[in-house]
Amino acid sequence: MDSFNAMPSIPVGACGTTAAAILILSTTLLLCRTLFKKGSRQKLPPPEVGGAWPIIGHLRLLIVDPRPLHLVLGDLADKYGPMFQMRLGAQKVLVVSDSQIAKEIFTVKDRAFGGRPASIAMEVLGYNYAIYIFSPDLAYWRDLRKVVMVELLSTHRLNGLRHFWESGLTSLTEDIYRTWLRETIYSRASQNPGSAFARPENTEEYVKVEMIDLISRHLLDILTRMLFGQPSGEEGSKTGAKLRKFFDLLAVPMVGDAVPWLRWLDIGGHEKAMRETARELDEMVEGWLQQHKMKRQQNQSKGSEEEVKDFMDALITRFESEKDSIQSDCDTDTIVKSTCLAILAGASDTTTITLVWAISLLLNHESCLEKVKAEVDMQVGRERNVNPSDLNNLTYLHAVIKETLRLYPAGPLSLPHEAVEDCTVNGYDVSKGTRLLVNLPKMHRDPNIWKDSIEFRPERFLDEKKDTGVKGNHFELLPFGSGRRVCQGMSLAQQVVGLGMAKLVHGFHLKRVSEEAVDMTECSATLTSMKATPLHVLLSPRLPSHLYQS
């Protein structure tokens, strides 16, 4: 007891000093820790969609929902915001549907998102990534892009090739006129056998024509002439079917992409179908290549050099003189075939889609159709055909095309990009290897940017949006993409679609087949936004008969 009482006592002042020292030390350590970690903050990933399954992640959402993918992703944007992340197996996919975020990606972060993702489809259908548009190899893509620009899409080359698409679109209107003539003569003959061979004089008689197949065949014919120097001919429909299958297979969600160790199972048999389609397409393009080589050999044996007339000729000539100009392990023949196939497939499908949607929208909005018709009549009259030089004067027609591209962009999710390095977007951390999808229809219909956003109103591009273009510099409207991977063929596409629209509206009265509106349902299982149902149109000529004969 005495020993306890004998313990030295600690003064109260000393206790306060000790506590203060501990407090100061703790505060100093906490401050140092905060300053030390300031440069290495905790990463903040984008909002992630809930309900991911083990191993496959959100892949089931893409497989189970039968709607077009951009609609599925649009609903998710309503729930998770304009930028969210999904997981397809081990792959991270960033989905963006906001123009300001898109602007950041395609300007400040353009280099970071300059890659393309690897996929089974591009390995099998794309000549093992030799199709430069889809190539993850940036150096190879850059080299081929320059070649395509010089040999096909430069102003000089487009002027030299103009007669191909101008005559091809003239052929389209002539074909429609012959169909009308044949049907009206047949109809009269069935009613009055004595008039079997009389040319109809009343051009107000309408016949029903299915436009999608007709437009597709003629645009494909234009492209085969430009690329290979020959028409698609009787094989045009078969070629079109192969190209359509190509796009359908590109859009198939592959379990083997999400979970590579399951690839060998080929669930759904899609890889087998891809290999068969790739074989058919290669045989087709290989045939054109061998014809060109044979013709060149014949010219060389005669000691004459034929002038380069088509794109395949230009590629062969270029690679003969500059074999090492392309950084690639692929042989020259593969590069030539894959490049021609990329342009044939991409240009034929997208231009057809845009023309079909434009006609469908005009049929559902008769007042707009009448405005286009009145403008073309005022600028061209009815004593001659429309020609490319008239397009600069058809401002309302261009507004219709822009509005069509806004509501129904041919590639609704653009083409996928891939982050080649870690970066931040909209304040969120995005890791290297993340795939990027830009939901164009969702962005193009943003009510905060577009008044009456879901309505077809071409006048907006003559009023409040008159300065908004489609070349990738106005990020609220990106039908051709933006940044370094922007579509090279936008100029050609706009000219072909513009002249095609002008010729159809100028050359024919167009009506719906019934009082019901044209069905605007989109195909679901495809990379592009093709109309799901046929486009039947009632039409009759509105020009003198001699203008339908070239």
Secondary structure, DSSP 8 states (H G I E B T S, - for coil): -HHHHTS----HHHHHHHHHHHHHHHHHHHHHHHHHTTTS-------B-S--BTTTBTHHHHHH--S-HHHHHHHHHHHH-SEEEEEETTEEEEEE--HHHHHHHHTTTTTTT-B----HHHHHTTTTTTSGGG-S-HHHHHHHHHHHIIIIISHHHHHHHHHHHHHHHHHHHHHHHHHHHHHHHHHHHHH-GGGTT-----TT--EEEEHHHHHHHHHHHHHHHHHHSS--GGGHHHHHHHHHHHHHHHTS--HHHHSGGGGGG-GGGHHHHHHHHHHHHHHHHHHHHHHHHHHHHHHHHTT------SHHHHHHHHHHH-TTSS--SS-HHHHHHHHHHHHHHHHHHHHHHHHHHHHHHHHH-HHHHHHHHHHHHHHH-SSS---GGGGGG-HHHHHHHHHHHHHS-SSTT-S-EE-SS-EEETTEEE-TT-EEEE-HHHHHT-TTTSTTTTS--GGGGTTTTTT--SSSSSTT--TT--GGG--TTHHHHHHHHHHHHHHHHHHEEEEESSSS-----B-SSSSS--BSS--EEEEEE-S-GGGG--
